[in-house]
Amino acid sequence: MTFVTEVNSIIPQRLAMQRFDRQIDLRRLPQATIIGAVIGVVINLVIYGAARAAGLEFRAPIPPTNEPMPLPAIAVITATVVSAIGAALVLALLSRFTARPLRIFLICAAVVLVISFAGPFTLPVSLLEQMVLNLMHVVAAGAIVWALLRHTS
């Protein structure tokens, strides 16, 4: 009885992971990248606008003087779009050089997301602002990864 229970619990896990063992369609990668970037930008701008309306400033060092200034909305847009392009390039390279690009991509995306949390914690802003910035990282990562997985496999 125990053996049957163990086998039954393993089978759904294997089936779930098999969907990440498929190859991707590189022809659909640009479209998926745009979809992920647009979704991430829109949701992040809503979060940014709501946080700014609530009085959060998101002060960050802005080049060339590196003097802390309120983070402009264009920085949110740029960071999300650049992240989407970078993720698409990584997925394309993984597709070219690995047998399981989607599985490896998910692992890489999770690691990069966790590392990205360090950035806001180095800024001279309140803990609430740091948490909102990290929420925006999660939103961007979620939108980009979802779009790349959904629209390329």
N, C-alpha and C positions, 0 to 999 in steps of 0.2 A: 504494500500500500504506500509506503514512504517513497519507494522508487518511482511509482506512477505520479505521485504528487510533484516530485522533483522534476521529472521529465516534462510534465504539463506546465510548470512554472518557467522552464527554460525555453520551450518552443515559442511562446509569444515574444520573448526578448529577442530571440534570433530573428524572428520575422520582422520585428520592429527595426532591428539594425540592418536587415537586408535592404530596406529602402534607401539607406545611405551608402550602399555598395554599388549603386548604379553609376554609369558614366553620365557626364553632363553634355548638354547640347551647347557648344560654344557660340553657335549662331544667335542664340537667344540671350547671351550674356550682356550685351549692351542694353537691351530692353530691360532686363532684370535689374541691372545697375541703376538705371534711371528711375525705375519704380521704387526701389529701395531708398534711393537718395531723396526722392520727392516726398515719400511717406515720412522718412526720418526728419527732413527739414520742416515739413508742415507741423508735425507733432512737437518737435523741439521749439519751434517759434511760438507755438501756443503756450508751452511751458515757460519759455523765456518771457513772453509778454505778461503772463499771469504773475510770474515772480517779480518782474519789474514793477507791475501795477501794485503789488503788495509791499513795495519798498526795498526790495533787494537790488543791490547795485552790481554785483559780480565784478569787483575791482580786480584788475589783473595788470601786470607789467606789459605795456605796449611799446614795441620798438618804434623809433630808434633810441628814445630816452630811457626806456624801461621804467618809467614812472607809472605807478598804479593809477589806472583810469577805468571808468566803467566799460565793461566788455560790450562792444557794439554787436548788433544783430548779425551783421555780415560775418563776424567770426563764427557764429553758430552755423550759419549756412555753409561757409567754407569748410569748417571742420567736418561737417556731415558729408558733404559732397566728396571731399578728398578721401575720407574713410571709405565711402562706397566704391570709389575708383580703386583704392588700394586693395580692398577685399576682393573685387572682381579680378584684379591682376593675380592675386594669390590663388584664387580658385582656378583661373586659367592655367597657371603654372602647375598646380597640383594635378589638374586634369591631364596635362601633357606628360608629366613625369611619374605619376603614381597610379596604382591600380584602384585605389579607393579614395578618390579626391574629396567626395562629400564628407566622409567620416573624418578625414584628416583636417579638412577645412573647419568643421565644427569644433574640433579640439583647438585648432589655432585661434579661431574666433573667441572661444571662451578664455583662453590664456591672454590674448590681447585685451579683452574687456577687463579682466581682473587687473592687469598691469595699468590700464588707462585710469583706474580709480586713484592711482597715486598722484596724478596731475592736479586735480582740484584740491587735494589735501596739502599741497605745497603753496597754495595761493593765500595771500593775507586777507582772507574773508571769513565770515562767520561759519560755524558748523552747518547751519541751515543752508547757506549758499553753497557750501561744498557738497552737501547731500543733493541739492537740486541739480548741480552740475553733473554729479555722478548719475542721477536719474536720467539726465539727458544723454549720457554715454550709453546707458542701458537701452533707451529708446532707439538711438541711432543704430546700435548693434543689432537689436531685435528686428528693426525694419529692414536693415540691409541683409542680414542673414536669412530672414524669412523670404525676402524677394529673390535672393540668389538661389536658394534651395527650391522654392516653389516654381520659379519660372525657367529653371535650366535643367531640371531632371524629369 
